[in-house]
Amino acid sequence: MSTADKLRALGRNEGRAEGLAEGQVQVLLRQMTLRFGRVPDTIAVRVRAGSPSELAAWTDRILTAPTLEALFERG
């Protein structure tokens, strides 16, 4: 595999990871809106800036969190 091929493959992989993260953000924001109503801009910014592990934890907690604030509690 040439250097150019390796760079293209790396770019594709990074693009996929970014696309998956953006998709997870969009789904989580939609779930939050459906469950808790309008999502404040500060919360939306926080979700968009979340790490992959934070997004995964929040996506799991959306099922059981009684409030929007509880969604972000560490526990």
Stockholm file with secondary structure:
# STOCKHOLM 1.0

chainA/1-75         MSTADKLRALGRNEGRAEGLAEGQVQVLLRQMTLRFGRVPDTIAVRVRAGSPSELAAWTDRILTAPTLEALFERG
#=GR chainA/1-75 SS CCHHHHHHHHHHHHHHHHHHHHHHHHHHHHHHHHHHSSCCHHHHHHHHTCCHHHHHHHHHHTTTCSSHHHHTCCC
#=GC SS_cons        CCHHHHHHHHHHHHHHHHHHHHHHHHHHHHHHHHHHSSCCHHHHHHHHTCCHHHHHHHHHHTTTCSSHHHHTCCC
//
